[in-house]
Amino acid sequence: MNNSKDITKVRLHDGIVGLLNIGSILLASEFGLNWIYVAVAVAVLQILSPLTKFCPVYTILNKLMPDTTPMQNG
């Protein structure tokens, strides 16, 4: 993974996942704990992705960035 576009893809993934977590926590603090389930779902997917090779964010990024190395390509 020496390609700078691959590094950009990893950074985009990390940023999107981080925004989902922070957004979920902010929504939960403002509108009720039901929003925390978004953060829980993201965490479960992150924990399982090394085993299942499935990540929705990478699936989308792989389609949007076809000239990069496919990541989590189960």
JONORKA-V548052 format. One record per residue. RES is the residue in one small letter. PHI is phi as a letter, one per 30 degrees, with the letter a starting at -180 (NA if undefined). OMEGA is omega in radians with two decimals (999 if undefined). D_FIRST is the distance of its C-alpha to the first C-alpha in whole Angstrom. Layout:
BEGIN
res=RES phi=PHI omega=OMEGA d_first=D_FIRST
res=RES phi=PHI omega=OMEGA d_first=D_FIRST
END
This chain:
BEGIN
res=m phi=NA omega=-3.13 d_first=0
res=n phi=c omega=-3.07 d_first=4
res=n phi=d omega=-3.13 d_first=6
res=s phi=d omega=3.08 d_first=8
res=k phi=d omega=3.07 d_first=9
res=d phi=d omega=3.11 d_first=6
res=i phi=d omega=3.09 d_first=7
res=t phi=d omega=3.13 d_first=11
res=k phi=d omega=3.12 d_first=11
res=v phi=d omega=3.13 d_first=10
res=r phi=d omega=3.07 d_first=13
res=l phi=d omega=3.11 d_first=15
res=h phi=e omega=-3.12 d_first=15
res=d phi=d omega=3.11 d_first=16
res=g phi=d omega=3.14 d_first=18
res=i phi=d omega=-3.14 d_first=20
res=v phi=d omega=3.10 d_first=20
res=g phi=d omega=3.10 d_first=22
res=l phi=d omega=3.09 d_first=24
res=l phi=d omega=3.14 d_first=25
res=n phi=d omega=-3.13 d_first=26
res=i phi=d omega=3.11 d_first=28
res=g phi=d omega=3.12 d_first=30
res=s phi=d omega=-3.14 d_first=31
res=i phi=d omega=3.11 d_first=32
res=l phi=d omega=3.10 d_first=34
res=l phi=d omega=3.12 d_first=35
res=a phi=d omega=-3.13 d_first=37
res=s phi=d omega=-3.09 d_first=38
res=e phi=c omega=-2.96 d_first=40
res=f phi=c omega=3.11 d_first=41
res=g phi=k omega=-3.02 d_first=41
res=l phi=d omega=3.12 d_first=39
res=n phi=d omega=3.13 d_first=38
res=w phi=d omega=-3.12 d_first=35
res=i phi=d omega=-3.14 d_first=34
res=y phi=d omega=3.06 d_first=33
res=v phi=d omega=3.12 d_first=30
res=a phi=d omega=3.12 d_first=28
res=v phi=d omega=3.14 d_first=29
res=a phi=d omega=3.11 d_first=28
res=v phi=d omega=-3.14 d_first=24
res=a phi=d omega=3.13 d_first=25
res=v phi=d omega=3.11 d_first=25
res=l phi=d omega=3.12 d_first=23
res=q phi=d omega=3.14 d_first=20
res=i phi=d omega=-3.09 d_first=22
res=l phi=d omega=-3.02 d_first=22
res=s phi=e omega=3.08 d_first=19
res=p phi=d omega=-3.14 d_first=17
res=l phi=d omega=-3.05 d_first=20
res=t phi=c omega=-3.05 d_first=21
res=k phi=h omega=3.12 d_first=17
res=f phi=b omega=3.03 d_first=19
res=c phi=b omega=-3.12 d_first=18
res=p phi=e omega=-3.12 d_first=20
res=v phi=d omega=3.11 d_first=18
res=y phi=d omega=3.09 d_first=15
res=t phi=e omega=3.13 d_first=17
res=i phi=d omega=-3.13 d_first=19
res=l phi=d omega=3.09 d_first=15
res=n phi=d omega=3.12 d_first=14
res=k phi=d omega=-3.13 d_first=18
res=l phi=d omega=-3.10 d_first=18
res=m phi=b omega=-3.04 d_first=14
res=p phi=d omega=-3.12 d_first=15
res=d phi=d omega=3.12 d_first=13
res=t phi=c omega=3.10 d_first=9
res=t phi=d omega=3.10 d_first=8
res=p phi=d omega=3.14 d_first=10
res=m phi=c omega=-3.13 d_first=10
res=q phi=h omega=-3.05 d_first=13
res=n phi=c omega=-3.06 d_first=14
res=g phi=d omega=999 d_first=17
END
